[in-house]
Amino acid sequence: MRSLLALAVASALLCCAGLAAAQPVGQFPFALTREGQMLGAVEGEVASFKGLAYAAPPVGPLRWRPPQATAESSEMRTAYDYAAPCLQPSLPGASEDCLTLNVFRPFGVDGPLPVMVFIHGGGFVAGTANDPLFDGAKLAQAGLIVVTVNYRLGPLGWLSLPALSEGGSGNFGLMDQIAAMHWVHDNIAAFGGDPVNVTLFGSGAGATSIALLMLCGQARDLFQKAILQSVPGRARLRSRQEAEAVGRQFVAAIGQDGKETDPRAVGRGRLLAAEKKLLVKSARSFAPMADEMLATEDIAAGFAAGHESRIPLIIGSNDDETRFDSELDVKDELASSGNGSDDLRKLYPDVARPSDLAARFYTDKVYSEPARLLARLHASGGAPTFRYRFAYIPEARRGSPEEGHGRELQFIFGVEGVPGAGIFSGRDREVASRLRAYWINFARSGDPNGPDLPHWDAAAGSDRLLLITNDRITSGDDPWQERLDRFER
């Protein structure tokens, strides 16, 4: 339900918008941006502004083009509701007109306040910042500005074809993220935020995006801290040749009767059908690619060369990043290890089921060891670096725990009872409060430590990390060190 105060303020602003714009920002759910005068909604202690456009709709002739600036306006607009998610096969109501973001800020508090910008995951083909799991209210209550960003997905975000790739890149989704960061830099002060105290955070594909932005010169000065949650740090970027091969397959899939088709003239139904067809063949059909402009090197190689922004960093993973349900998945993953089942059982003597063995191997190979590698490399350059491993399972789910990838997100955002989030117990809330406090402290100062929190040792000169388990939260040596050594390459 909309706050009565928000409605009252709306009436006042419509009568005297100039007077309202001169007021301290914390006193009204109102912000004056380049795109117009935005009126937000207030619930409790938090004002939210949803569905704000940070770039022009990438439709028609702007499909597969870099994001373009929005038109300037002096009109007043309400920002009560989320805009459409970006187009994807699995989400009804999605749209190509989706380059929007959402802002949450404490109501009645003046700035400048630290800013946290969240980049959602979803394998670069799914997900949305509008997910109720990513409601920024809990974080904003602590005195921060929270921004959640939508960016183009699937073929609309990551298609590479010579006829479409302007400036030597098909990484349109990465371009969108940079455009959103420019919007934050230019406009966040109107919401009470500090444009030179910005922290990027995200999980999975979101974390991969942030790591690439740390290596990207065009994003160098747009954020001052980063949090990489479950980043597959050794993953290889697709080459231009690989990406263009997928692009040709996509164009063939949207063609009709063997006729060549202009991709910019194709309707959304045929786009989605072609995307589904290619994703069946490979879940990585659409993802960032190596180009000459934005993503010039693999993440691990870039960090090893010291090319990343030397900014404070939190990096970590979960102790169970996936589960395998099909026999084919298990065989494929074990085959990729280069080891037999007997060899892997020596590494995991407490694991009996082949599916659990494959899951443990996958977690270590793709997430745990690469997180350690990136932490070592970043810390070696002198940048403040803090590593963690999240192994806590909500009490109600311990009998049959679900896939662990992204499990920490509910704790950080503190959201309960919405799709994808259960109801917390008292102990769950205690852990969530502490984890959220670490993230908030880091966004404020670049150091996650604070009063009434177990001390988190920096990773400099050692492999120490913060362990969040069902029993305790403690900083110490990595108990998996010997096992992870086996995965170094």
C-alpha positions in Angstrom: 0.0 0.0 0.0 1.3 3.4 -0.9 2.2 5.6 2.0 -0.2 8.4 2.7 2.8 10.6 3.3 4.0 9.9 -0.3 0.6 10.9 -1.7 0.6 14.1 0.4 4.1 14.9 -0.8 3.0 14.2 -4.4 0.2 16.8 -4.1 2.6 19.3 -2.6 5.2 18.8 -5.3 2.8 19.1 -8.1 1.8 22.5 -6.8 5.3 23.7 -6.0 8.0 21.4 -7.5 10.6 24.2 -7.4 10.3 24.6 -3.6 10.5 20.8 -3.1 13.6 20.4 -5.1 15.4 22.9 -2.8 14.6 20.9 0.3 17.1 18.5 1.9 16.9 15.2 -0.1 16.0 13.1 2.9 12.8 14.9 3.7 10.8 13.9 0.6 10.5 10.8 -1.6 11.5 13.0 -4.5 14.6 13.3 -6.7 15.4 15.6 -9.6 17.3 13.8 -12.3 18.2 14.5 -15.9 15.1 12.4 -17.0 12.7 14.4 -14.9 11.3 14.9 -11.4 10.9 11.4 -9.8 8.4 10.8 -7.0 9.0 7.6 -5.1 7.0 5.6 -2.5 7.6 5.4 1.2 7.2 2.2 3.2 8.3 2.4 6.8 11.8 3.9 7.0 12.7 3.5 3.3 11.9 5.5 0.1 12.0 3.5 -3.1 12.2 4.7 -6.7 11.5 1.9 -9.2 11.7 1.5 -12.9 14.0 4.5 -13.5 15.4 4.5 -17.1 19.2 4.9 -17.3 19.2 4.6 -21.1 16.9 4.9 -24.1 14.8 1.8 -24.8 17.0 -0.5 -27.0 14.3 -1.3 -29.5 13.8 -0.9 -33.2 16.9 0.6 -34.7 18.6 0.7 -31.3 18.4 -3.1 -30.9 22.0 -4.4 -30.8 23.4 -1.0 -30.4 25.3 0.5 -27.4 22.9 2.1 -24.9 21.9 5.6 -25.9 21.2 8.6 -23.6 17.7 9.2 -22.4 15.9 12.4 -23.3 16.1 15.3 -20.8 12.8 16.2 -19.2 11.3 18.5 -16.6 8.2 16.4 -16.2 7.2 14.9 -12.9 6.9 11.1 -12.9 5.9 8.6 -10.3 8.4 5.8 -9.7 6.2 3.4 -7.7 6.5 0.2 -9.7 9.1 -2.0 -11.2 9.5 -1.7 -15.0 9.5 -4.8 -17.2 12.4 -7.3 -16.8 14.8 -7.8 -19.8 13.6 -10.3 -22.4 14.2 -13.9 -21.6 12.5 -17.2 -22.3 11.6 -18.1 -18.7 10.0 -14.9 -17.5 6.5 -13.8 -18.7 6.1 -10.1 -19.0 9.7 -9.5 -20.0 10.4 -6.8 -22.6 13.2 -5.4 -24.8 12.4 -2.0 -23.2 14.2 -2.8 -19.9 17.2 -0.6 -19.3 16.0 0.5 -15.9 17.2 0.5 -12.3 15.7 0.8 -8.9 16.9 3.0 -6.0 16.3 2.5 -2.3 17.3 5.0 0.3 16.6 5.7 4.0 13.7 8.2 4.3 14.3 11.3 6.4 18.1 10.9 6.2 20.3 13.4 4.4 23.5 12.4 2.5 26.0 12.0 1.2 25.5 8.3 1.9 27.5 5.3 0.7 26.1 3.6 -2.4 25.7 -0.1 -3.1 25.0 -1.2 -6.7 23.8 -4.8 -7.2 24.3 -6.6 -10.5 22.1 -9.7 -10.6 23.1 -13.2 -11.8 21.3 -15.7 -14.0 24.0 -17.0 -16.3 23.7 -13.9 -18.6 20.4 -15.3 -20.0 18.0 -15.0 -17.1 17.2 -13.0 -13.9 16.1 -9.5 -13.1 16.8 -6.7 -10.6 13.1 -6.6 -10.0 13.2 -10.0 -8.1 11.6 -9.4 -4.7 14.6 -11.3 -3.2 16.6 -8.2 -4.1 14.5 -5.6 -2.3 17.0 -3.1 -1.0 15.0 -1.9 2.0 17.0 -3.8 4.7 20.3 -2.5 3.5 18.9 1.0 3.0 17.6 1.1 6.6 21.2 1.0 7.7 21.9 4.3 6.1 22.9 3.4 2.5 21.6 4.0 -1.0 21.0 0.7 -2.8 20.7 0.5 -6.6 19.6 -2.7 -8.5 20.2 -2.8 -12.2 18.6 -4.5 -15.2 20.8 -5.2 -18.3 20.2 -6.9 -21.6 20.4 -10.7 -21.5 20.7 -13.6 -23.9 21.2 -12.8 -27.6 20.1 -9.2 -27.1 22.9 -8.7 -24.6 25.7 -10.9 -25.9 25.3 -11.5 -29.7 28.4 -11.0 -31.8 28.0 -10.5 -35.6 30.2 -8.3 -37.7 27.1 -6.4 -39.0 25.9 -5.8 -35.5 29.0 -5.4 -33.3 29.9 -1.7 -33.2 33.3 -0.6 -32.0 34.6 -4.2 -32.0 32.3 -5.5 -29.3 29.1 -7.6 -29.0 29.1 -7.2 -25.2 25.9 -5.1 -25.1 25.1 -6.2 -21.6 28.4 -5.0 -20.3 27.8 -1.7 -22.1 24.5 -1.4 -20.3 26.1 -2.0 -16.9 28.7 0.8 -17.6 25.8 3.1 -18.7 24.0 2.4 -15.5 27.2 3.2 -13.5 27.5 6.5 -15.4 23.8 7.2 -14.5 24.6 6.5 -10.8 27.7 8.8 -10.9 25.6 11.6 -12.5 22.4 11.3 -10.6 22.8 9.5 -7.2 23.5 12.7 -5.3 19.9 13.7 -6.0 18.9 10.7 -3.9 21.3 11.5 -1.1 24.1 9.2 -2.4 27.8 9.8 -2.6 29.0 9.4 -6.2 32.6 8.8 -5.1 31.7 6.1 -2.5 30.2 3.3 -4.7 30.4 -0.4 -4.1 29.5 -2.9 -6.8 28.2 -6.3 -5.5 26.8 -9.4 -7.2 26.7 -13.1 -7.4 27.5 -15.6 -10.3 27.1 -13.8 -13.6 26.8 -10.5 -11.6 30.1 -11.2 -10.0 31.7 -12.1 -13.3 30.4 -8.8 -14.7 32.0 -6.9 -11.8 35.3 -8.6 -12.2 35.3 -7.7 -15.9 34.5 -4.1 -15.0 37.4 -4.1 -12.6 39.6 -4.9 -15.6 37.8 -2.4 -17.9 39.3 1.0 -18.4 35.9 2.6 -19.3 34.6 1.7 -15.9 37.7 2.5 -13.9 36.6 5.5 -12.0 32.9 4.6 -11.6 33.2 2.5 -8.4 35.5 2.4 -5.5 34.9 -1.0 -3.9 33.7 -4.4 -5.1 32.2 -7.6 -3.7 32.5 -10.8 -5.8 30.1 -13.5 -4.6 30.6 -16.9 -6.3 32.7 -15.7 -9.2 34.0 -18.5 -11.5 37.3 -16.7 -11.6 39.1 -19.1 -14.0 36.3 -19.2 -16.6 37.5 -18.4 -20.1 35.9 -15.7 -22.2 34.6 -16.8 -25.5 36.8 -15.9 -28.4 35.5 -13.6 -31.1 35.5 -16.6 -33.5 33.4 -18.7 -31.1 31.0 -15.9 -30.4 30.5 -15.1 -34.1 29.9 -18.8 -34.8 27.1 -18.8 -32.2 25.8 -15.5 -33.9 25.6 -17.3 -37.2 23.7 -20.2 -35.7 21.3 -17.7 -34.1 20.6 -15.9 -37.4 20.0 -19.3 -39.0 17.6 -20.3 -36.3 15.5 -17.2 -36.7 15.4 -17.5 -40.5 12.3 -18.9 -42.3 12.2 -21.1 -45.4 16.0 -20.9 -45.8 15.8 -17.2 -46.4 18.4 -14.8 -44.8 16.7 -12.7 -42.1 17.7 -9.2 -40.8 17.9 -9.9 -37.0 16.8 -6.3 -36.2 13.5 -6.9 -38.0 12.5 -10.1 -36.2 9.7 -10.2 -33.6 10.3 -11.2 -30.0 8.6 -14.6 -30.4 11.1 -15.8 -33.0 14.0 -14.3 -31.0 13.0 -16.3 -28.0 12.4 -19.5 -29.9 15.9 -19.2 -31.5 17.4 -18.5 -28.1 15.8 -21.6 -26.6 17.1 -23.7 -29.4 20.7 -22.6 -28.9 20.5 -22.9 -25.1 19.5 -26.5 -25.4 22.8 -27.1 -27.2 24.9 -25.0 -24.8 24.0 -23.0 -21.7 26.9 -20.7 -22.5 25.7 -19.8 -25.9 25.3 -16.2 -24.8 27.9 -14.7 -22.4 30.7 -12.1 -22.4 33.3 -12.5 -25.1 36.8 -11.3 -25.6 36.8 -8.0 -27.6 39.1 -5.1 -28.3 37.2 -2.6 -26.2 35.6 -3.8 -23.0 36.7 -7.4 -22.2 40.2 -7.8 -23.4 41.4 -10.6 -21.2 40.2 -13.5 -19.0 39.6 -12.6 -15.4 42.4 -14.7 -13.9 44.9 -13.5 -16.5 44.0 -9.9 -15.9 44.4 -10.2 -12.1 47.7 -12.1 -12.5 49.0 -9.2 -14.7 47.8 -6.7 -12.1 45.5 -5.0 -14.6 42.4 -4.8 -12.3 41.4 -1.7 -10.3 43.4 -1.8 -7.0 40.3 -1.2 -4.9 39.1 -2.9 -1.6 37.6 -6.3 -2.4 35.5 -8.9 -0.7 35.5 -12.2 -2.6 34.2 -15.7 -1.7 31.9 -18.6 -2.5 29.5 -21.0 -1.0 30.5 -24.5 0.2 28.0 -26.1 -2.1 27.5 -24.2 -5.4 25.4 -26.8 -7.2 23.7 -30.2 -7.1 23.5 -32.8 -9.9 20.3 -34.7 -10.4 20.8 -36.5 -13.7 23.2 -39.3 -14.3 24.4 -37.6 -17.5 25.4 -34.4 -15.5 27.3 -36.5 -13.1 29.2 -38.4 -15.8 30.0 -35.2 -17.7 31.4 -33.4 -14.6 33.5 -36.4 -13.4 34.9 -36.9 -16.9 35.9 -33.2 -17.1 38.0 -33.7 -13.9 40.6 -35.9 -15.6 40.3 -38.1 -12.5 38.5 -41.3 -11.9 35.8 -41.7 -9.2 38.3 -43.5 -7.0 40.8 -40.6 -7.2 38.1 -38.1 -6.3 36.9 -40.2 -3.4 40.4 -39.8 -1.9 39.8 -36.0 -2.0 36.3 -36.4 -0.5 36.4 -39.4 1.8 33.1 -38.4 3.5 31.1 -38.4 0.2 29.4 -41.5 -1.0 26.9 -40.6 -3.8 28.3 -39.9 -7.3 26.1 -36.8 -7.6 27.4 -35.4 -4.3 31.0 -36.2 -5.4 30.4 -34.3 -8.7 28.9 -31.4 -6.9 31.8 -31.1 -4.5 34.3 -31.3 -7.3 32.4 -28.7 -9.3 32.2 -26.3 -6.4 36.0 -26.6 -5.7 37.1 -26.4 -9.3 34.8 -23.6 -10.5 34.4 -21.5 -7.4 36.4 -22.3 -4.2 39.9 -22.5 -5.7 39.4 -19.6 -8.2 38.2 -17.4 -5.4 41.3 -18.2 -3.4 43.4 -17.4 -6.5 41.9 -14.0 -7.2 42.1 -13.1 -3.5 45.8 -14.0 -3.5 46.5 -12.0 -6.7 44.6 -9.0 -5.6 46.1 -8.9 -2.1 49.6 -9.3 -3.6 49.2 -5.8 -5.2 48.5 -4.3 -1.8 44.8 -3.8 -2.1 42.6 -4.6 1.0 41.2 -8.1 0.3 38.8 -10.1 2.4 37.9 -13.7 1.5 34.9 -15.7 2.9 33.2 -19.1 2.5 29.4 -19.3 3.2 28.4 -22.7 4.6 25.3 -21.7 6.6 22.0 -23.5 5.9 18.7 -22.0 7.2 17.5 -24.2 10.1 14.2 -25.1 8.4 16.1 -26.5 5.3 18.8 -28.6 6.9 16.9 -31.8 6.5 16.9 -31.4 2.7 19.1 -28.5 1.7 18.7 -27.0 -1.7 21.4 -26.0 -4.2 23.8 -23.6 -2.4 24.5 -21.2 -5.3 23.1 -17.8 -4.3 22.0 -19.0 -0.9 23.8 -16.1 0.8 21.7 -13.5 -1.1 18.7 -13.9 1.2 20.9 -13.3 4.2 22.5 -10.1 2.7 19.2 -8.6 1.6 17.3 -9.9 4.6 14.1 -10.6 2.7 11.7 -13.3 3.9 8.6 -14.9 2.7 8.9 -14.0 -1.0 9.5 -16.4 -3.9 12.9 -17.9 -3.6 13.2 -17.0 0.1 11.9 -18.9 3.1 11.1 -17.7 6.6 14.0 -17.3 8.9 14.4 -18.6 12.4 15.9 -16.5 15.2 19.3 -18.0 14.6 19.0 -17.4 10.8 18.2 -13.7 11.5 21.2 -13.4 13.7 23.5 -14.8 11.0 21.8 -12.6 8.4 22.3 -9.5 10.5 26.0 -10.1 11.0 26.6 -11.0 7.3 24.7 -7.8 6.2 26.7 -5.8 8.7 30.0 -6.9 7.2 28.7 -5.9 3.7 27.5 -2.5 5.0 30.7 -1.7 6.9 32.7 -2.6 3.8 30.5 -0.3 1.6 31.1 2.5 4.1 34.8 2.3 4.6 36.4 -0.6 2.7 36.8 -2.6 5.9 34.0 -5.1 6.8 34.9 -5.2 10.5 32.9 -3.4 13.2 31.7 -3.5 16.8 30.0 -6.7 18.0 31.2 -8.7 14.9 33.7 -11.5 14.9 37.0 -10.1 13.5 37.5 -10.8 9.8 41.2 -11.1 9.0 42.5 -9.6 5.7 43.8 -12.1 3.2 47.1 -10.3 2.7 50.1 -12.6 3.0 48.0 -15.7 3.9 45.0 -17.8 2.9 42.9 -16.7 5.9 39.2 -16.3 5.4 35.9 -15.8 7.2 34.0 -19.0 7.6 30.2 -18.8 8.1 29.0 -22.2 9.2 25.9 -23.5 11.1 27.9 -23.4 14.3 29.8 -20.2 14.2 31.3 -17.3 12.3 35.1 -17.2 12.6 38.2 -16.0 10.8 40.9 -18.6 10.3 43.1 -20.7 8.1 41.3 -22.4 5.2 40.4 -26.0 6.2 40.2 -26.9 2.5 43.7 -25.6 1.7 45.4 -29.0 1.0 42.4 -30.1 -1.2 42.3 -26.8 -3.1 46.1 -27.1 -3.8 45.2 -30.1 -5.9 43.1 -27.9 -8.2 45.7 -25.3 -8.9 46.9 -25.2 -12.5 
